[in-house]
Each structure stands twice: as C-alpha cells, then as structure tokens.
Amino acid sequence: MLIYLWSRRNPYVRMNFFGLLNFQAPFLPWVLMGFSSLLGNSIIVDLLGIAVGHIYFILEDVFPNQHGGIRILKTPSILKAIFDTSDEDPNNNPLPEEWPGGFAWLEDQRLEG
C-alpha cells in the first residue's frame, strides 16, 4: 500500500530493477508483484496492497481536488487533541534548521583544536 501510494505521488521518478528493467515509478508495485510471483510467492498480498493503496490514493489525493469534492478521510479530533502541538506551546522548541532564516552558522561555532 505504501509503495503504491509513493509511486502514484511520484509519477515521473525513473526506476531501475536489478539493472535489467527500467520503468517509471507508477509501475513499481506491478514490477514487485511480478518478481514476487517469479519467486513462487502468492500475489494475493500484493494485490490487496495495490487495491487498498489505490482506494486511499483516490480518496485522499484525487477526489478532494475534483470540483465539488470533499475530503472523506479525516483525522479523528481525539487524535489531533492528543498529538498536535500548538504554535503557542512553550515546550515546542523547533530545531535550529527550522528557525526562520535557517541555521545560525556564525553563532558560537568556533573550532577547538
């Protein structure tokens, strides 16, 4: 499912499978399913992952962007209340790389030696 979703969100990425097969990212789940069948494994799990990934992709990325489309899959409010941090949270200290203007390169960064 995750491979299908990544491949649909990155359609122009060129892939190479063992140096033998060149293809674009949307074909990656199918190539992996073919390789799995060559190894003698059942393709049921691969087909289920592709089906679930396709349903999620349509509901999350395609349908909300259509005219009159709505977002059906929403995060439950209880999960947002538990895990979201507000911008006013005094304990929310962003990393230096995320500060406005980037990292302060010249602040107290002397080489000792």
C-alpha positions as CSV (number, residue, x, y, z in Angstrom):
1,M,0.0,0.0,0.0
2,L,2.8,2.4,0.9
3,I,4.8,1.6,-2.2
4,Y,1.7,2.1,-4.4
5,L,0.9,5.4,-2.7
6,W,4.5,6.7,-3.1
7,S,4.6,5.6,-6.7
8,R,1.4,7.4,-7.5
9,R,2.6,10.6,-5.8
10,N,5.9,10.5,-7.7
11,P,4.9,9.5,-11.2
12,Y,8.0,10.9,-13.0
13,V,10.7,9.1,-11.0
14,R,12.7,6.7,-13.1
15,M,13.3,3.3,-11.5
16,N,15.7,0.5,-12.3
17,F,15.1,-3.0,-11.1
18,F,18.3,-5.0,-10.7
19,G,19.8,-3.2,-13.6
20,L,17.7,-5.1,-16.0
21,L,14.4,-3.3,-16.2
22,N,13.9,0.5,-16.5
23,F,10.4,1.9,-15.8
24,Q,8.7,4.9,-14.2
25,A,7.5,4.8,-10.5
26,P,3.8,4.1,-11.1
27,F,4.8,0.6,-12.4
28,L,6.8,-0.3,-9.2
29,P,4.1,-2.1,-7.4
30,W,3.4,-4.2,-10.5
31,V,7.1,-5.0,-11.0
32,L,7.4,-6.1,-7.4
33,M,4.3,-8.2,-7.7
34,G,5.8,-9.9,-10.9
35,F,9.0,-10.5,-9.1
36,S,7.2,-11.9,-6.1
37,S,5.3,-14.3,-8.4
38,L,8.6,-15.3,-10.1
39,L,9.9,-16.3,-6.6
40,G,6.8,-18.5,-6.2
41,N,5.1,-16.4,-3.6
42,S,1.4,-15.7,-3.6
43,I,0.4,-12.4,-5.2
44,I,-2.7,-12.1,-3.1
45,V,-1.0,-9.9,-0.6
46,D,0.5,-7.7,-3.3
47,L,-2.9,-7.3,-5.0
48,L,-4.5,-6.4,-1.7
49,G,-1.9,-3.8,-1.1
50,I,-2.4,-2.3,-4.5
51,A,-6.2,-2.2,-4.1
52,V,-6.0,-0.6,-0.6
53,G,-3.4,1.9,-1.8
54,H,-5.5,2.8,-4.9
55,I,-8.6,3.4,-2.7
56,Y,-6.6,5.5,-0.3
57,F,-5.0,7.5,-3.2
58,I,-8.4,8.2,-4.8
59,L,-10.0,9.2,-1.5
60,E,-7.1,11.3,-0.3
61,D,-5.4,12.8,-3.4
62,V,-7.9,12.7,-6.3
63,F,-11.5,13.1,-5.0
64,P,-10.9,16.1,-2.8
65,N,-9.3,18.0,-5.7
66,Q,-12.3,17.5,-8.0
67,H,-14.9,20.1,-8.5
68,G,-17.3,19.8,-5.5
69,G,-15.1,17.1,-4.0
70,I,-14.8,16.7,-0.2
71,R,-12.2,15.1,2.0
72,I,-13.8,11.9,3.2
73,L,-10.8,10.6,5.2
74,K,-10.2,12.9,8.2
75,T,-8.1,12.5,11.3
76,P,-10.3,12.0,14.4
77,S,-10.4,15.0,16.6
78,I,-9.3,13.0,19.7
79,L,-6.0,12.1,17.9
80,K,-5.5,15.7,17.0
81,A,-6.1,16.7,20.6
82,I,-3.5,14.1,21.8
83,F,-0.7,14.5,19.2
84,D,-1.0,18.0,17.7
85,T,1.2,20.7,19.3
86,S,0.1,24.3,19.1
87,D,2.4,27.0,17.9
88,E,1.9,28.8,21.3
89,D,3.2,25.8,23.2
90,P,6.2,27.0,25.3
91,N,7.7,23.5,25.2
92,N,7.6,23.3,21.5
93,N,11.2,24.1,20.6
94,P,11.9,23.7,16.9
95,L,15.2,22.6,15.6
96,P,17.7,25.3,14.6
97,E,17.3,24.2,11.0
98,E,13.6,25.1,11.2
99,W,14.1,28.6,12.6
100,P,13.2,31.5,10.2
101,G,16.3,32.3,8.1
102,G,17.8,28.9,8.5
103,F,20.6,27.8,10.8
104,A,22.7,30.5,12.6
105,W,26.1,29.4,11.3
106,L,28.2,32.1,12.9
107,E,26.9,31.9,16.5
108,D,29.5,30.4,18.9
109,Q,30.8,27.8,16.5
110,R,34.5,28.0,16.9
111,L,36.7,25.1,16.2
112,E,38.7,24.0,19.2
113,G,41.9,22.4,18.4
